[in-house]
């Protein structure tokens, strides 16, 4: 493989690289389908979202409310604010701190899932708050460093949302979640994925210089370019010299920059991403282990099985069984 064989995103399109990689990470770490609810709540009200292995997003579509995390200070939210809870931090939403709260599961009456949006309502005499709440369960044991680096709460205010194009996705999500068409749940699930990507991209853009690490890596022409190539072609026979030539940086400089920004050597990341992709294939598809191995760059299914077990703690066949019997999304959002 030569550098001429590769199509490297141009530095001017670093935002596209970030969006593509963020979308890959969302798809690879999600388990099952998205779940979501629309709420119209009149004060006084309070909803409890217990801790667990899920990522959640909340959009304030009308009025205002407070986000009260289990560990941290209350945060006031106003219309068009968007909040991502990437790793299952327990929290409450309420019209005012200190309100009695009701578990979301009790409000919904039955599990949220593939059957469509849930309409939640609390009638009262106070101001009305509109919310869209969605999310998905996270696949355990395969944490991507991009998600690990995120703070427990990612808040994007209304001005940032408008500037990122996120408001268009929110408008679509709000409209689709009210439809009863047969395909509406699938459309809403895709829009929730898109909203997660927008949130990640907006947060990364604001931290690409100040925080270094993965935020800077994605916007670095050489490292971001190499990451884009790895994600676009996990089955290619990557080596450090090939990647360095493709991004036009000397091998030693490339290795040092990649390792400094991502915390992994280039080839360690190649292996890690291949195993993440393989895990998604095993969860979602029915191909043979040989086919899975080939799709992530292994000629031998035995070499692939060893690498997969070393990374995940499971043999591929066992992982597929465990993933198939894991509980599907319930009432947590």
Secondary structure, 3 states (H helix, E strand, C coil): CCHHHCCCCCHHHHHHHHHHHHHHHHHHHEEEEEEEEEEEEECCCEEEECCCCEEEEEEEEECEEEEEECCCCCEEEECCCEEEECCCCCEEEECCCCCCCEEHHHHHCCCCECCECEEEEECCCCCEEEEEEEEEEECCCCCCHHHHCCCCCEEECHHHHHHHCHHHHHHHHHHHCCCCCCCHHHHHHHHHHHHHHHHHHHHHHHHCCCCCHHHHHHHCHHHHHHHHHHHHCCCCCCCHHHHHHHHCCCHHHHHHHHHHHHCCCHHHHHHHHHHHHHHHHHHHCCCCHHHHHHHCCCCCHHHHHHHHHHHHCCCHHHHHHHHHHCCCCCCCC
